[in-house]
Amino acid sequence: MDFRKYDVELSKIEYRALLRNSMISLMFKDQLRSPKNSGEFVTLHMSESTLDSLAGFVAAEANHAETNADEQLLGSAFESLDATLNVIKTRGR
């Protein structure tokens, strides 16, 4: 099992959307707790397996969002997470 941690970059808007979602913020509170700020973006630090789980939760929450705005923000966050996950998986091959 790979225990390496990777930098995961999200826009501040995407990050705030994750914090506002009660399920995501509860399930991933440790990973969301201390982001590094970098201009318009924040950087989180997590393992590939945690990133994969977070992406799955974000996708599910986007699909069941109460408002179109929440769906769009969570969808955007999912795309960022999924892109990072794909880069990690591609480098590992």
Contacts in CASP RR format, 6 or more apart in sequence:
PFRMAT RR
TARGET T0000
AUTHOR 0000-0000-0000
METHOD contacts of the structure
MODEL  1
MDFRKYDVELSKIEYRALLRNSMISLMFKDQLRSPKNSGEFVTLHMSEST
LDSLAGFVAAEANHAETNADEQLLGSAFESLDATLNVIKTRGR
1 49 0 8 1.000
2 47 0 8 1.000
2 48 0 8 1.000
2 49 0 8 1.000
3 47 0 8 1.000
4 47 0 8 1.000
4 48 0 8 1.000
5 45 0 8 1.000
5 46 0 8 1.000
5 47 0 8 1.000
6 45 0 8 1.000
6 46 0 8 1.000
6 47 0 8 1.000
6 48 0 8 1.000
6 51 0 8 1.000
6 84 0 8 1.000
6 88 0 8 1.000
7 43 0 8 1.000
7 44 0 8 1.000
7 45 0 8 1.000
8 43 0 8 1.000
8 44 0 8 1.000
8 45 0 8 1.000
8 46 0 8 1.000
8 51 0 8 1.000
8 80 0 8 1.000
8 81 0 8 1.000
8 84 0 8 1.000
9 38 0 8 1.000
9 41 0 8 1.000
9 42 0 8 1.000
9 43 0 8 1.000
9 44 0 8 1.000
9 80 0 8 1.000
9 84 0 8 1.000
10 18 0 8 1.000
10 41 0 8 1.000
10 42 0 8 1.000
10 43 0 8 1.000
10 44 0 8 1.000
10 77 0 8 1.000
10 80 0 8 1.000
10 81 0 8 1.000
11 40 0 8 1.000
11 41 0 8 1.000
11 42 0 8 1.000
11 76 0 8 1.000
11 80 0 8 1.000
12 37 0 8 1.000
12 39 0 8 1.000
12 40 0 8 1.000
12 41 0 8 1.000
12 42 0 8 1.000
13 73 0 8 1.000
13 76 0 8 1.000
14 73 0 8 1.000
14 76 0 8 1.000
14 77 0 8 1.000
14 80 0 8 1.000
15 32 0 8 1.000
15 35 0 8 1.000
15 42 0 8 1.000
15 44 0 8 1.000
15 77 0 8 1.000
17 70 0 8 1.000
17 73 0 8 1.000
17 74 0 8 1.000
17 76 0 8 1.000
17 77 0 8 1.000
18 24 0 8 1.000
18 25 0 8 1.000
18 28 0 8 1.000
18 32 0 8 1.000
18 58 0 8 1.000
18 74 0 8 1.000
18 77 0 8 1.000
19 25 0 8 1.000
19 32 0 8 1.000
20 70 0 8 1.000
21 61 0 8 1.000
21 70 0 8 1.000
21 74 0 8 1.000
23 57 0 8 1.000
23 61 0 8 1.000
24 32 0 8 1.000
24 54 0 8 1.000
24 57 0 8 1.000
24 58 0 8 1.000
24 61 0 8 1.000
25 32 0 8 1.000
27 57 0 8 1.000
28 50 0 8 1.000
28 53 0 8 1.000
28 54 0 8 1.000
28 57 0 8 1.000
31 44 0 8 1.000
31 45 0 8 1.000
31 46 0 8 1.000
31 50 0 8 1.000
31 54 0 8 1.000
32 44 0 8 1.000
35 42 0 8 1.000
35 43 0 8 1.000
35 44 0 8 1.000
36 42 0 8 1.000
36 43 0 8 1.000
36 45 0 8 1.000
46 54 0 8 1.000
48 85 0 8 1.000
48 88 0 8 1.000
48 89 0 8 1.000
51 81 0 8 1.000
51 84 0 8 1.000
51 85 0 8 1.000
51 88 0 8 1.000
52 85 0 8 1.000
54 81 0 8 1.000
55 78 0 8 1.000
55 81 0 8 1.000
55 82 0 8 1.000
55 85 0 8 1.000
56 78 0 8 1.000
58 74 0 8 1.000
58 75 0 8 1.000
58 77 0 8 1.000
58 78 0 8 1.000
58 81 0 8 1.000
59 75 0 8 1.000
59 78 0 8 1.000
61 74 0 8 1.000
62 70 0 8 1.000
62 71 0 8 1.000
62 74 0 8 1.000
62 75 0 8 1.000
62 77 0 8 1.000
62 78 0 8 1.000
63 71 0 8 1.000
65 71 0 8 1.000
65 74 0 8 1.000
END
